[in-house]
Amino acid sequence: MSPESENKQVVIFVGPPGSGKGTQAEILVAEGGFYHLESSAVITEQLNAHSDGETFEAHGKTYRYGDEREKRNSGQLMTPEVVSAWMEAKIRQLAAEGKALVFSGSPRTLFEAQQQLPLHAELYGKESIHALFISVPPEESVERNTHRRSCSACRVPVPHDGTTEGLTACPRCGGKLIQREDDTPEIIRTRLDVYRKQTLPVTEAIKRYGIALHEVNGVGTIVEVAERIRKALA
């Protein structure tokens, strides 16, 4: 285990789009001193810094930024080798800084899981990895995603419930709240189909790696789900 990361934890949230992974990760940040490592933020940083025609190397192959941008905008998952390479570099950086990590959307594919789980074990120790599956039915996922808003600056999603309807600014950075163009029922259903085929198998990979996967009911208020998560992590 890296001495800089001794006694630090890794929490991995898995679940369908709209299950509240990001919201619950932010609660852990506020209450437990975690760093919320969002694959979406890492991806956005990379894509915003490069034009469509530029290329880069990942796991021995060459990829175009434009191709990856097109996949993201259409609701597909980006190339696993690409996301994995970007995430691995960020994980190593944060581990060296002694950060405890919480993930709300990574790993999203079997390839990413096969790369990231051993990396977490190397840097933090296998006994420090905790995985939770937040379950919600498909109709709940569509309802939440088509009504949520996101920050135009930091892209943090703001869940749709009675406590957030009057918000006009991001509670994290103060940026303007907008409805994402890709939060349509059609694209959400595409994401759900992709999730079932490519991300759901990650749960079995986690268990095969010897990490307990705790299922948490994601239906209910944010506070109710957070309490269930606290009990699962206790």
GIWO-V153047 format. One record per helix or strand of 3 or more residues. SS is the DSSP state (~ for helix, > for strand). FROM is the first residue (numbers start at 1). TO is the last residue. Records with the same first field share a line. If there is no record, write none. Layout:
BEGIN
SS: FROM-TO ; FROM-TO
END
This chain:
BEGIN
~: 3-5 ; 21-32 ; 39-48 ; 65-73 ; 80-96 ; 110-124 ; 126-128 ; 138-147 ; 185-199 ; 201-208 ; 222-233
>: 10-15 ; 35-37 ; 55-58 ; 61-64 ; 101-103 ; 129-135 ; 149-151 ; 176-178 ; 213-217
END
